[in-house]
Amino acid sequence: EKQADWGKAKDTQLLKTYATQLGMNTSQFGNCLDSKKYQSKVDADLSEGQNFGISGTPDVFVNSQFQNGAIDYPTLKKMIDDELAK
């Protein structure tokens, strides 16, 4: 629910504040975040998404069907059923 806030953040401080609010081990969280251990994986996922024309989340692919934005269960079920019927 706070993605609009942290998605535009210029640094990691807001995420660290959320960790504190959630009662997480802030030292461990901060060290993990600051290490950028997974940065290359995040960058690769971002690049792959951009190659598919994805500009944000949530987006859903079911084989060749693409749905931008959140979808409800009946819509998702229909997408899956349509693909299974092929």
MMTF fields as JSON, N, C-alpha, C and O atoms, coordinates in Angstrom:
{
  "mmtfVersion": "1.0.0",
  "mmtfProducer": "UNKNOWN",
  "numBonds": 343,
  "numAtoms": 344,
  "numGroups": 86,
  "numChains": 1,
  "numModels": 1,
  "chainsPerModel": [1],
  "groupsPerChain": [86],
  "chainIdList": ["A"],
  "bondAtomList": [4, 2, 8, 6, 12, 10, 16, 14, 20, 18, 24, 22, 28, 26, 32, 30, 36, 34, 40, 38, 44, 42, 48, 46, 52, 50, 56, 54, 60, 58, 64, 62, 68, 66, 72, 70, 76, 74, 80, 78, 84, 82, 88, 86, 92, 90, 96, 94, 100, 98, 104, 102, 108, 106, 112, 110, 116, 114, 120, 118, 124, 122, 128, 126, 132, 130, 136, 134, 140, 138, 144, 142, 148, 146, 152, 150, 156, 154, 160, 158, 164, 162, 168, 166, 172, 170, 176, 174, 180, 178, 184, 182, 188, 186, 192, 190, 196, 194, 200, 198, 204, 202, 208, 206, 212, 210, 216, 214, 220, 218, 224, 222, 228, 226, 232, 230, 236, 234, 240, 238, 244, 242, 248, 246, 252, 250, 256, 254, 260, 258, 264, 262, 268, 266, 272, 270, 276, 274, 280, 278, 284, 282, 288, 286, 292, 290, 296, 294, 300, 298, 304, 302, 308, 306, 312, 310, 316, 314, 320, 318, 324, 322, 328, 326, 332, 330, 336, 334, 340, 338],
  "bondOrderList": [1, 1, 1, 1, 1, 1, 1, 1, 1, 1, 1, 1, 1, 1, 1, 1, 1, 1, 1, 1, 1, 1, 1, 1, 1, 1, 1, 1, 1, 1, 1, 1, 1, 1, 1, 1, 1, 1, 1, 1, 1, 1, 1, 1, 1, 1, 1, 1, 1, 1, 1, 1, 1, 1, 1, 1, 1, 1, 1, 1, 1, 1, 1, 1, 1, 1, 1, 1, 1, 1, 1, 1, 1, 1, 1, 1, 1, 1, 1, 1, 1, 1, 1, 1, 1],
  "groupList": [{"groupName": "GLU", "atomNameList": ["N", "CA", "C", "O"], "elementList": ["N", "C", "C", "O"], "formalChargeList": [0, 0, 0, 0], "bondAtomList": [1, 0, 2, 1, 3, 2], "bondOrderList": [1, 1, 2], "singleLetterCode": "E", "chemCompType": "L-PEPTIDE LINKING"}, {"groupName": "LYS", "atomNameList": ["N", "CA", "C", "O"], "elementList": ["N", "C", "C", "O"], "formalChargeList": [0, 0, 0, 0], "bondAtomList": [1, 0, 2, 1, 3, 2], "bondOrderList": [1, 1, 2], "singleLetterCode": "K", "chemCompType": "L-PEPTIDE LINKING"}, {"groupName": "GLN", "atomNameList": ["N", "CA", "C", "O"], "elementList": ["N", "C", "C", "O"], "formalChargeList": [0, 0, 0, 0], "bondAtomList": [1, 0, 2, 1, 3, 2], "bondOrderList": [1, 1, 2], "singleLetterCode": "Q", "chemCompType": "L-PEPTIDE LINKING"}, {"groupName": "ALA", "atomNameList": ["N", "CA", "C", "O"], "elementList": ["N", "C", "C", "O"], "formalChargeList": [0, 0, 0, 0], "bondAtomList": [1, 0, 2, 1, 3, 2], "bondOrderList": [1, 1, 2], "singleLetterCode": "A", "chemCompType": "L-PEPTIDE LINKING"}, {"groupName": "ASP", "atomNameList": ["N", "CA", "C", "O"], "elementList": ["N", "C", "C", "O"], "formalChargeList": [0, 0, 0, 0], "bondAtomList": [1, 0, 2, 1, 3, 2], "bondOrderList": [1, 1, 2], "singleLetterCode": "D", "chemCompType": "L-PEPTIDE LINKING"}, {"groupName": "TRP", "atomNameList": ["N", "CA", "C", "O"], "elementList": ["N", "C", "C", "O"], "formalChargeList": [0, 0, 0, 0], "bondAtomList": [1, 0, 2, 1, 3, 2], "bondOrderList": [1, 1, 2], "singleLetterCode": "W", "chemCompType": "L-PEPTIDE LINKING"}, {"groupName": "GLY", "atomNameList": ["N", "CA", "C", "O"], "elementList": ["N", "C", "C", "O"], "formalChargeList": [0, 0, 0, 0], "bondAtomList": [1, 0, 2, 1, 3, 2], "bondOrderList": [1, 1, 2], "singleLetterCode": "G", "chemCompType": "PEPTIDE LINKING"}, {"groupName": "THR", "atomNameList": ["N", "CA", "C", "O"], "elementList": ["N", "C", "C", "O"], "formalChargeList": [0, 0, 0, 0], "bondAtomList": [1, 0, 2, 1, 3, 2], "bondOrderList": [1, 1, 2], "singleLetterCode": "T", "chemCompType": "L-PEPTIDE LINKING"}, {"groupName": "LEU", "atomNameList": ["N", "CA", "C", "O"], "elementList": ["N", "C", "C", "O"], "formalChargeList": [0, 0, 0, 0], "bondAtomList": [1, 0, 2, 1, 3, 2], "bondOrderList": [1, 1, 2], "singleLetterCode": "L", "chemCompType": "L-PEPTIDE LINKING"}, {"groupName": "TYR", "atomNameList": ["N", "CA", "C", "O"], "elementList": ["N", "C", "C", "O"], "formalChargeList": [0, 0, 0, 0], "bondAtomList": [1, 0, 2, 1, 3, 2], "bondOrderList": [1, 1, 2], "singleLetterCode": "Y", "chemCompType": "L-PEPTIDE LINKING"}, {"groupName": "MET", "atomNameList": ["N", "CA", "C", "O"], "elementList": ["N", "C", "C", "O"], "formalChargeList": [0, 0, 0, 0], "bondAtomList": [1, 0, 2, 1, 3, 2], "bondOrderList": [1, 1, 2], "singleLetterCode": "M", "chemCompType": "L-PEPTIDE LINKING"}, {"groupName": "ASN", "atomNameList": ["N", "CA", "C", "O"], "elementList": ["N", "C", "C", "O"], "formalChargeList": [0, 0, 0, 0], "bondAtomList": [1, 0, 2, 1, 3, 2], "bondOrderList": [1, 1, 2], "singleLetterCode": "N", "chemCompType": "L-PEPTIDE LINKING"}, {"groupName": "SER", "atomNameList": ["N", "CA", "C", "O"], "elementList": ["N", "C", "C", "O"], "formalChargeList": [0, 0, 0, 0], "bondAtomList": [1, 0, 2, 1, 3, 2], "bondOrderList": [1, 1, 2], "singleLetterCode": "S", "chemCompType": "L-PEPTIDE LINKING"}, {"groupName": "PHE", "atomNameList": ["N", "CA", "C", "O"], "elementList": ["N", "C", "C", "O"], "formalChargeList": [0, 0, 0, 0], "bondAtomList": [1, 0, 2, 1, 3, 2], "bondOrderList": [1, 1, 2], "singleLetterCode": "F", "chemCompType": "L-PEPTIDE LINKING"}, {"groupName": "CYS", "atomNameList": ["N", "CA", "C", "O"], "elementList": ["N", "C", "C", "O"], "formalChargeList": [0, 0, 0, 0], "bondAtomList": [1, 0, 2, 1, 3, 2], "bondOrderList": [1, 1, 2], "singleLetterCode": "C", "chemCompType": "L-PEPTIDE LINKING"}, {"groupName": "VAL", "atomNameList": ["N", "CA", "C", "O"], "elementList": ["N", "C", "C", "O"], "formalChargeList": [0, 0, 0, 0], "bondAtomList": [1, 0, 2, 1, 3, 2], "bondOrderList": [1, 1, 2], "singleLetterCode": "V", "chemCompType": "L-PEPTIDE LINKING"}, {"groupName": "ILE", "atomNameList": ["N", "CA", "C", "O"], "elementList": ["N", "C", "C", "O"], "formalChargeList": [0, 0, 0, 0], "bondAtomList": [1, 0, 2, 1, 3, 2], "bondOrderList": [1, 1, 2], "singleLetterCode": "I", "chemCompType": "L-PEPTIDE LINKING"}, {"groupName": "PRO", "atomNameList": ["N", "CA", "C", "O"], "elementList": ["N", "C", "C", "O"], "formalChargeList": [0, 0, 0, 0], "bondAtomList": [1, 0, 2, 1, 3, 2], "bondOrderList": [1, 1, 2], "singleLetterCode": "P", "chemCompType": "L-PEPTIDE LINKING"}],
  "groupTypeList": [0, 1, 2, 3, 4, 5, 6, 1, 3, 1, 4, 7, 2, 8, 8, 1, 7, 9, 3, 7, 2, 8, 6, 10, 11, 7, 12, 2, 13, 6, 11, 14, 8, 4, 12, 1, 1, 9, 2, 12, 1, 15, 4, 3, 4, 8, 12, 0, 6, 2, 11, 13, 6, 16, 12, 6, 7, 17, 4, 15, 13, 15, 11, 12, 2, 13, 2, 11, 6, 3, 16, 4, 9, 17, 7, 8, 1, 1, 10, 16, 4, 4, 0, 8, 3, 1],
  "groupIdList": [1, 2, 3, 4, 5, 6, 7, 8, 9, 10, 11, 12, 13, 14, 15, 16, 17, 18, 19, 20, 21, 22, 23, 24, 25, 26, 27, 28, 29, 30, 31, 32, 33, 34, 35, 36, 37, 38, 39, 40, 41, 42, 43, 44, 45, 46, 47, 48, 49, 50, 51, 52, 53, 54, 55, 56, 57, 58, 59, 60, 61, 62, 63, 64, 65, 66, 67, 68, 69, 70, 71, 72, 73, 74, 75, 76, 77, 78, 79, 80, 81, 82, 83, 84, 85, 86],
  "secStructList": [7, 7, 2, 2, 2, 2, 6, 6, 7, 1, 1, 1, 2, 2, 2, 2, 2, 2, 2, 2, 2, 6, 6, 7, 7, 2, 2, 2, 2, 2, 2, 2, 2, 2, 2, 6, 6, 6, 2, 2, 2, 2, 2, 2, 2, 2, 2, 2, 2, 2, 2, 6, 6, 7, 7, 1, 1, 7, 3, 3, 3, 3, 6, 6, 3, 3, 3, 3, 1, 7, 7, 7, 2, 2, 2, 2, 2, 2, 2, 2, 2, 2, 2, 2, 6, 7],
  "xCoordList": [0.814, 0.0, 0.852, 0.337, 2.131, 3.014, 3.97, 4.953, 3.677, 4.577, 4.753, 5.846, 3.702, 3.817, 4.85, 5.517, 4.977, 5.955, 7.369, 8.262, 7.582, 8.949, 9.451, 10.66, 8.532, 8.95, 9.619, 10.396, 9.32, 9.896, 11.03, 11.628, 11.323, 12.359, 13.721, 14.037, 14.507, 15.836, 16.907, 17.983, 16.62, 17.591, 16.843, 15.634, 17.565, 16.984, 16.409, 15.868, 16.513, 16.087, 14.612, 14.261, 13.752, 12.329, 12.081, 11.267, 12.777, 12.632, 13.118, 12.528, 14.18, 14.694, 13.698, 13.555, 13.016, 11.975, 10.834, 10.329, 10.429, 9.38, 9.819, 9.025, 11.072, 11.584, 11.468, 11.089, 11.792, 11.666, 10.211, 9.907, 9.313, 7.888, 7.327, 6.401, 7.887, 7.42, 8.074, 7.734, 9.01, 9.67, 10.742, 11.101, 11.25, 12.296, 13.626, 13.786, 14.569, 15.932, 16.531, 16.986, 16.525, 16.914, 18.394, 18.767, 19.223, 20.643, 20.864, 21.571, 20.256, 20.39, 19.773, 20.36, 18.589, 17.924, 18.78, 18.991, 19.268, 20.083, 21.357, 21.736, 22.022, 23.249, 22.975, 23.737, 21.885, 21.516, 21.222, 21.704, 20.43, 20.058, 21.283, 21.45, 22.121, 23.3, 24.353, 25.145, 24.364, 25.368, 25.131, 26.053, 23.896, 23.524, 23.838, 24.124, 23.779, 24.088, 23.25, 23.74, 22.002, 21.092, 20.835, 19.939, 21.599, 21.366, 21.417, 20.596, 22.367, 22.483, 21.26, 20.83, 20.695, 19.487, 18.286, 17.468, 18.183, 17.097, 17.213, 16.218, 18.415, 18.632, 18.287, 17.695, 18.652, 18.345, 16.838, 16.319, 16.135, 14.676, 14.019, 13.077, 14.509, 13.982, 14.171, 13.251, 15.356, 15.651, 14.764, 14.245, 14.594, 13.749, 12.308, 11.663, 11.808, 10.452, 10.289, 9.287, 11.261, 11.201, 11.224, 10.571, 11.965, 11.998, 10.634, 10.328, 9.814, 8.467, 7.422, 6.23, 7.859, 6.927, 6.228, 5.215, 6.759, 6.161, 6.716, 7.928, 5.806, 6.248, 6.0, 6.374, 5.379, 5.109, 4.439, 4.28, 4.055, 3.382, 2.039, 1.865, 1.096, 1.184, 0.839, 0.008, 1.461, 1.128, 1.107, 1.858, 0.247, 0.084, 0.221, -0.384, 1.02, 1.111, 0.582, 0.954, -0.274, -0.673, -0.455, -1.264, 0.659, 1.124, 1.174, 1.915, 0.411, 0.491, -0.455, -0.411, -1.302, -2.235, -1.547, -0.852, -1.758, -1.152, -2.246, -3.139, -2.165, -3.108, -2.311, -1.551, -2.487, -1.807, -2.62, -3.816, -1.975, -2.65, -3.238, -3.189, -3.79, -4.388, -5.627, -6.385, -5.815, -7.012, -7.678, -7.034, -8.966, -9.706, -9.629, -9.198, -10.055, -9.97, -10.74, -10.191, -11.991, -12.711, -11.982, -11.986, -11.371, -10.632, -9.403, -9.129, -8.668, -7.493, -7.895, -7.24, -8.954, -9.435, -9.798, -9.467, -10.474, -10.846, -9.606, -9.55, -8.616, -7.376, -6.742, -6.319, -6.678, -6.076, -6.914, -6.38, -8.22, -9.108, -9.021, -9.008, -8.962, -8.841, -7.561, -7.566, -6.472, -5.205, -5.229, -4.692, -5.842, -5.917, -6.79, -6.593, -7.751, -8.664, -8.02, -8.558, -6.895, -6.236, -5.59, -4.993],
  "yCoordList": [-1.199, 0.0, 1.256, 2.349, 1.123, 2.295, 2.329, 3.069, 1.523, 1.437, 2.786, 3.097, 3.585, 4.897, 5.76, 6.587, 5.564, 6.332, 5.808, 6.564, 4.498, 3.995, 3.849, 3.837, 3.737, 3.63, 4.889, 4.839, 6.014, 7.292, 7.757, 8.806, 6.99, 7.387, 7.443, 6.605, 8.415, 8.596, 7.767, 7.547, 7.304, 6.493, 5.4, 5.235, 4.668, 3.517, 3.858, 2.978, 5.092, 5.446, 5.132, 4.672, 5.369, 5.101, 3.612, 3.253, 2.751, 1.309, 0.924, 0.062, 1.554, 1.282, 1.75, 1.113, 2.846, 3.324, 2.317, 2.024, 1.791, 0.762, -0.462, -1.03, -0.868, -2.027, -1.796, -2.7, -0.6, -0.254, -0.339, -0.915, 0.232, 0.221, -1.197, -1.464, -2.098, -3.487, -4.355, -5.53, -3.783, -4.532, -5.481, -6.433, -5.233, -6.087, -5.794, -4.768, -6.702, -6.475, -5.427, -5.747, -4.182, -3.088, -3.109, -2.67, -3.608, -3.702, -4.699, -4.412, -5.864, -6.895, -6.419, -6.603, -5.811, -5.313, -4.249, -4.302, -3.286, -2.211, -2.725, -2.281, -3.663, -4.237, -4.954, -4.829, -5.703, -6.435, -5.453, -5.616, -4.443, -3.454, -2.68, -2.484, -2.25, -1.454, -2.26, -1.691, -3.572, -4.4, -4.487, -4.779, -4.233, -4.327, -5.708, -5.853, -6.714, -8.092, -8.562, -9.297, -8.143, -8.611, -7.561, -7.736, -6.483, -5.388, -5.849, -5.424, -6.711, -7.157, -7.969, -7.89, -8.749, -9.52, -8.598, -8.801, -7.591, -6.617, -5.879, -5.7, -5.454, -4.742, -5.624, -5.147, -6.9, -7.822, -8.013, -8.031, -8.157, -8.297, -7.038, -7.12, -5.886, -4.618, -4.512, -4.128, -4.85, -4.797, -5.763, -5.412, -6.961, -7.948, -7.457, -7.584, -6.904, -6.369, -5.26, -5.213, -4.372, -3.276, -3.809, -3.248, -4.884, -5.498, -6.04, -6.113, -6.418, -6.914, -5.798, -6.061, -4.573, -3.454, -3.24, -2.544, -3.831, -3.684, -2.419, -2.221, -1.577, -0.32, -0.262, 0.714, -1.286, -1.299, -2.591, -3.509, -2.645, -3.832, -3.434, -2.284, -4.344, -5.714, -5.788, -5.021, -6.686, -7.067, -8.584, -9.243, -9.134, -10.588, -11.081, -10.531, -12.12, -12.835, -14.245, -14.915, -14.691, -16.093, -16.477, -16.164, -17.164, -17.438, -16.135, -15.229, -16.013, -14.807, -13.7, -12.592, -13.986, -12.966, -12.085, -12.57, -10.789, -9.825, -8.966, -8.485, -8.782, -7.909, -6.913, -7.295, -5.644, -4.589, -4.241, -3.968, -4.249, -3.878, -5.073, -6.206, -4.788, -5.843, -6.403, -5.675, -7.7, -8.334, -9.168, -9.635, -9.343, -10.141, -11.621, -11.979, -12.461, -13.905, -14.369, -15.142, -13.932, -14.408, -14.083, -14.891, -12.922, -12.548, -13.432, -13.906, -13.655, -14.524, -15.945, -16.581, -16.44, -17.797, -17.925, -18.925, -16.922, -16.955, -16.964, -17.7, -16.156, -16.143, -17.53, -18.012, -18.16, -19.493, -20.517, -21.325, -20.486, -21.431, -21.277, -22.272, -20.037, -19.8, -20.411, -20.993, -20.281, -20.849, -22.374, -23.036, -22.922, -24.382, -24.992, -26.145, -24.226, -24.728, -24.76, -25.383, -24.108, -24.059, -25.386, -25.528],
  "zCoordList": [0.0, 0.0, 0.0, -0.235, 0.256, 0.295, -0.893, -0.887, -1.909, -3.055, -3.741, -4.214, -3.802, -4.441, -3.721, -4.342, -2.41, -1.629, -1.835, -2.219, -1.579, -1.642, -3.068, -3.302, -4.028, -5.421, -5.939, -6.892, -5.314, -5.737, -4.827, -5.066, -3.798, -2.835, -3.516, -4.361, -3.15, -3.739, -3.041, -3.598, -1.82, -1.09, -0.321, -0.482, 0.502, 1.201, 2.571, 3.24, 2.996, 4.351, 4.6, 5.687, 3.627, 3.818, 4.069, 4.92, 3.334, 3.557, 4.946, 5.598, 5.396, 6.743, 7.8, 8.844, 7.539, 8.452, 8.52, 9.604, 7.377, 7.363, 8.161, 8.911, 8.005, 8.744, 10.241, 10.985, 10.679, 12.101, 12.538, 13.582, 11.744, 12.072, 12.148, 12.915, 11.355, 11.328, 12.397, 12.537, 13.149, 14.211, 13.713, 14.406, 12.528, 11.977, 12.661, 13.323, 12.493, 12.957, 12.021, 10.923, 12.468, 11.581, 11.212, 10.124, 12.093, 11.779, 10.647, 9.681, 10.776, 9.751, 8.431, 7.365, 8.508, 7.309, 6.62, 5.408, 7.399, 6.837, 6.197, 5.114, 6.866, 6.307, 4.993, 4.035, 4.958, 3.741, 2.605, 1.484, 2.916, 1.906, 1.413, 0.21, 2.321, 1.959, 1.196, 0.444, 1.385, 0.711, -0.794, -1.555, -1.22, -2.638, -3.211, -4.399, -2.347, -2.736, -3.922, -4.779, -3.971, -5.017, -6.095, -6.921, -6.1, -7.041, -8.493, -9.306, -8.824, -10.219, -10.631, -11.781, -9.711, -10.025, -10.204, -11.102, -9.351, -9.472, -10.802, -11.504, -11.146, -12.405, -13.606, -14.574, -13.547, -14.642, -14.785, -15.901, -13.664, -13.714, -14.266, -15.053, -13.858, -14.35, -15.859, -16.582, -16.325, -17.751, -18.534, -19.593, -18.021, -18.696, -18.777, -19.818, -17.693, -17.695, -18.716, -19.43, -18.791, -19.759, -21.186, -22.065, -21.424, -22.753, -23.164, -24.354, -22.189, -22.459, -22.429, -22.585, -22.232, -22.215, -20.893, -20.826, -19.842, -18.519, -17.876, -17.795, -17.426, -16.829, -15.331, -14.68, -14.78, -13.348, -12.943, -13.746, -11.704, -11.198, -10.614, -10.212, -10.557, -11.06, -12.545, -13.033, -13.241, -14.608, -14.646, -13.927, -15.485, -15.524, -16.962, -17.881, -17.137, -18.405, -18.197, -17.233, -19.085, -19.154, -20.615, -21.488, -20.854, -22.215, -22.995, -22.615, -24.067, -24.895, -24.445, -24.98, -23.473, -22.989, -21.949, -21.056, -22.091, -21.176, -20.566, -21.264, -19.263, -18.564, -17.743, -16.854, -18.042, -17.3, -16.074, -16.168, -14.931, -13.688, -12.973, -13.453, -11.816, -10.993, -11.681, -12.322, -11.535, -12.091, -11.013, -10.073, -11.169, -10.199, -10.576, -11.672, -9.647, -9.855, -11.09, -11.875, -11.301, -12.492, -13.805, -14.733, -13.877, -15.087, -15.263, -16.366, -14.187, -14.249, -14.618, -15.444, -14.02, -14.319, -15.791, -16.427, -16.336, -17.75, -18.633, -19.618, -18.289, -19.069, -19.088, -20.139, -17.936, -17.835, -18.583, -19.343, -18.372, -19.058, -20.574, -21.299, -21.054, -22.494, -23.045, -24.13, -22.308, -22.764, -22.714, -23.602, -21.688, -21.576, -22.664, -23.047, -23.159, -24.187, -25.572, -26.488, -25.732, -27.052, -27.389, -28.456]
}
